[in-house]
Amino acid sequence: MNSVQEMVQVYSRLRGRGTSASMALEQLRADIEKLSKKDQAEVVRQVRMIETMLKSPIKTDAPLSSDSPTPIKPISSKAKTVQSPVPPVMLGATYAPGKTANCPRCGKPNPAEEILCAHCGNFLQTGKSLFETARLDESGQPDASYFGEDALLILMLRDTNFAFKLRPQDNRHDVVVGRSNGASMKPDIDLLEHGGDSQGVSRLHMSIRYEPKDKTVCVVDMNSANGTFLNGQRLHPREVRVIRHGDELRLGKLVLRAYFQHGTGKK
């Protein structure tokens, strides 16, 4: 399965479980932005097909379902029940006719409240991400690893809309991620009810620590059985790695996405 198919599958599952289109795309934003222009346009095409079917159900061989093990198959031009081309489908708020916004990459116009460019697949509302890193002035230019005292760490499960929100800078000890069944010490973030057992999450799998001097958040693999992966790269046991806004963390087979939300204030 290639990256486009995987993203379309995750999007389909999220929509089938009641997640809004905008929230589903936000969860996939970091992955979509890494794709080529051609692949981004293909994601847009297939997402629009899904939205068309949700608006006007169409009989296909691959029904839209949150339990479907495979992504919705692209509808071919030969399908008898589908008219071509697929009409535009609004993924954002209600569109006011006549208002458009130019794509920052290709320059072509799109409905003002659209999320993805219909021409090249680029995100249009680059400044409106729910979990976007705060804009800092020119006096200092920290990269996406910057995590200030007022920041909030959001760990979002990739296949659902569930999110853990924490402030590791407020903890005197490392925040432990794992599953509680059979463990002598209960983890701070318990993944048992989120499929942790079946997806290979260890009882004490990974820890999260805040480095106040560097203003960063680090993760450490706690000698887990099935490994901790940061953006696809496996960590050595007890290896310390800095995480950045938008990074992917995989514990066994369970995938989390890390987001930094700045300016939240202390508890």
NORQUIDA-V996488 format. One line per field, one symbol per residue. ss: DSSP state (~ for helix, > for strand, _ for the rest). psi: psi as a letter, one per 30 degrees, with the letter a starting at -180 (. if undefined). burial: I if it has 9 or more other C-alpha atoms within 8 Angstrom, else O. A space follows every 10 residues. Layout:
# NORQUIDA-V996488
ss->???
psi->???
burial->???
This chain:
# NORQUIDA-V996488
ss->__~~~~~~~~ ~~~~~~____ ~~~~~~~~~~ ~~~___~~~~ ~~~~~~~~~~ ~~~~~_____ __________ __________ __________ _________> >>______>> >____>____ __>_______ __________ __________ _>>>>>>___ __>>>>_~~~ ____>>>>__ ________>> _~~~______ ___>>>>>>> >____>>>>> >______>>> __>>_____> >>>____>>> >__>>>>>>> >______
psi->kleeeeeeee eeeeefggkl eeeeeeffee eefflleeee eeeeeeeeee eeeeejkkkl fikjkfgkfl lkkkklffkf gkkklklkkk fblkkjkfkl kkkfefgkkl keglekkfef gkkeifggkf hkkkkllffk ikaffkjlfg lkkkjkkegl gkkkklifff kflkkkkbkf kgkfkklejj gefggeefgg klejeklklk jeefhlklkk khhleglkkj hfkkklkgkk kkllkflkkk jcfkkkkkkk jlgfll.
burial->OOOIIIIIII IIIIIIOOIO IIOIIIIIOI OIIOIOIOII IIIIIIIIII IIIOOOOOOO OOOIOIOIOO IIOOOOOOOO OOOOOOOOOI IIOOIOOOOO OOIOOOOOOI IIIIIIIIOI IIIIIOOOOO OIIOOOOOOO OOOOIIIOII IIIIIIIIOO IOOOOOIIIO OOOIIIIIII OOIOOOIOII IIOOIIIOII IIIIIIIIII IOOOIIIIII IIIIOIIIII OOOOIOIIOO OIIIIIIIII IIOIIIIIII IIOOOOO
